[in-house]
Amino acid sequence: MKILALDSNHELLNKGLRDAGFLVEEDYHSPKEEILQKIQDFDGIIIRSRIPMDRSFLGKASKLKFIGRVGAGLENIDEEYAAERGIVLFNAPEGNRDSVAEHAIGMLLMLMHRLRIADREVRNGIWLREENRGDELMGKTVGIIGYGNMGKAFAQRLKGFGVEVICYDILPNKGDQNARQVSLEELFQQADILSLHTPQTPETKGMIHSDFINKFQKPFYFINTARGKSVVTKDLVDAMKSGKLKGVCLDVHEYETSSFENMELADLPEDFQYLLNSDRAILAPHIAGWTVESKEKLAKVILDKIVEWKNNS
């Protein structure tokens, strides 16, 4: 069976696939048009986000049996059409959940304890103590929306901070020893901090908007390490200006390209410029799941799933 690897990954993935008897061709630079000229020859594809697996692409892949996405989400694949074609989809949320959880904690502590601001000031010869008095996690209620791999890992990391953790998920019976599952109404009433851990779907696109934000009973901190397009940035900024949002931690952004590889900072709208200039915003370039360890774990998870599928086929 022939596999086309369209994005570079940890070396163990391609090596492991070859050891398992697959023929692996690597093409990390050809544009979509050139890939389409040869895609009919392959039984499998390995991707991250460089080329969308839409209906027109999959329609040309006449032999395709599986797609392995070395990441958590599947939004760059037409899942409905893949199911019609009987194409098996593999992803690896288990591979970077630890990295995402640690990153979310790190961003939140930077924000609440004013660490980025204080560090910058000291480097510039400014020594302000009272002005940099922080806000403790202890005693707060943390609300998590989306209690899958990422949400569960985040809740586990919060155990030592003396917080109450509540979670909301569209599926029942998702709560565990680390988080109590509640209704959205209770989450709106109780949360001091909200962390988003949902996939990108039609239902989650733009879900964090002004009406949603204004349902929270208390001013709160917001963390997004999930998908940027789940948030309406203008409404987020309006809530920061009004005081409804005490601060935001954004690893993902509404204006990212679909490949997540870049964002033209100079050409962004006024609402994002506000975030760039705000001391109440911690920003990162979609790297929550981007550690040395997660790169290897993501590759290993995909490798194991594909090899298991092959052995059972």
Disulfide bonds with the S-S distance in Angstrom:
none
